[in-house]
Amino acid sequence: MMEYKKRKETKFLSEGWKRPAKILALSVLLTLYLFFFIWALVSPFLSSDTKISPDTLRFSVAIFFSFALIFVTLIYSGYRVGPCPYCDKKLFFAKGREGIRCFRCGRYIKIDWQNKLLVDEEIEKKIE
């Protein structure tokens, strides 16, 4: 059986260099997906003797990467990370939420956005 640390609250985690690395990796994956998806849609309409210039391919990859980078950055910036105060499981949660349930221990964790804290309400109620 797992041993849990019982704390009232924990601070949000700072992802540091991992955040831009994750955004970049997800952007590259989305770029590859978009490139091959569009190619699969367009290729049946091209004749076999049609030549596509390498400049066109490079430009399309650059456009797809810029769209992917903007899209992933907008989506990823809406999330934060923090450890569960009870079991230290890393929780990812969206901005604007009031609370989240931990998938490991099952507790409902309140999110204090003003102080950047995750608060275990069950322990807080026992203390009062």
C-alpha positions in Angstrom: 0.0 0.0 0.0 1.2 3.5 -0.8 2.1 5.9 2.0 0.8 9.5 1.5 2.1 12.8 2.8 -0.7 14.7 4.4 -0.3 18.4 3.6 -2.8 21.2 3.5 -1.5 22.9 0.4 1.1 22.8 -2.3 2.4 25.4 -4.7 2.1 25.3 -8.5 5.2 23.8 -10.2 7.4 25.9 -12.6 8.1 23.8 -15.6 11.1 25.8 -16.6 12.8 24.7 -19.8 10.3 21.8 -20.2 7.4 24.0 -21.2 9.0 25.5 -24.4 10.4 22.0 -25.2 7.0 20.5 -25.0 5.5 23.2 -27.1 8.2 22.8 -29.7 7.8 19.0 -29.8 4.0 19.2 -30.1 4.3 21.8 -32.8 6.7 19.6 -34.8 4.3 16.7 -34.5 1.3 18.8 -35.5 3.3 20.1 -38.5 4.0 16.6 -39.7 0.4 15.7 -39.3 -0.9 18.7 -41.2 1.7 18.2 -44.0 0.7 14.6 -44.6 -3.0 15.2 -44.1 -3.0 18.0 -46.7 -0.8 15.9 -49.0 -3.3 13.0 -48.7 -6.2 15.4 -49.6 -4.4 17.0 -52.6 -2.4 14.2 -54.1 -5.4 12.4 -55.8 -6.0 15.6 -57.8 -2.4 15.9 -59.1 -1.4 14.2 -62.3 1.6 11.9 -62.2 3.7 14.2 -64.3 3.2 17.3 -62.1 6.4 18.5 -60.5 6.2 20.3 -57.2 9.2 22.6 -56.5 11.2 22.2 -53.3 10.5 25.9 -52.5 6.8 25.2 -52.5 7.3 22.3 -50.1 9.6 24.3 -47.8 7.1 27.2 -47.8 4.2 24.9 -47.0 6.1 23.3 -44.1 7.0 26.8 -42.8 3.4 27.9 -42.9 2.2 24.7 -41.2 4.8 25.0 -38.5 3.9 28.6 -37.8 0.2 27.7 -37.5 1.0 24.7 -35.3 3.3 26.8 -33.1 0.6 29.4 -32.6 -2.1 26.8 -32.0 -0.1 24.7 -29.5 1.1 27.8 -27.6 -2.4 29.1 -27.2 -3.7 25.8 -26.0 -0.8 25.0 -23.7 -0.7 28.4 -22.1 -4.2 27.7 -20.7 -2.9 24.9 -18.4 -0.9 24.8 -15.2 0.8 22.0 -13.2 0.9 21.3 -9.5 1.4 18.3 -7.2 -1.5 16.9 -5.3 -1.1 17.9 -1.6 -2.0 14.4 -0.5 -0.2 12.0 -2.8 2.2 14.2 -4.8 0.7 13.1 -8.2 1.4 15.7 -10.8 -1.9 17.3 -11.9 -2.5 19.3 -15.1 -5.5 21.7 -14.9 -7.0 24.4 -17.0 -7.2 28.1 -16.0 -10.5 29.1 -14.6 -11.3 25.9 -12.9 -12.2 25.9 -9.2 -11.0 22.4 -8.4 -9.8 19.1 -9.8 -10.0 15.5 -8.6 -6.8 13.6 -8.2 -6.8 10.4 -10.2 -4.5 8.6 -7.8 -6.0 9.3 -4.4 -9.4 10.4 -5.4 -9.5 13.6 -3.4 -11.0 16.8 -4.6 -8.3 19.5 -4.7 -9.4 23.2 -4.6 -7.3 25.5 -6.9 -6.4 28.9 -5.4 -5.4 31.0 -8.4 -4.7 34.1 -6.5 -2.0 32.5 -4.3 -1.1 29.8 -6.9 -1.8 27.0 -4.5 -3.5 23.6 -4.6 -5.5 23.1 -1.3 -6.8 19.8 0.0 -10.2 20.7 1.3 -10.7 17.5 3.4 -7.6 18.2 5.5 -8.6 21.9 5.7 -12.1 20.9 7.1 -10.5 18.6 9.7 -8.3 21.4 10.9 -11.1 23.8 11.4 
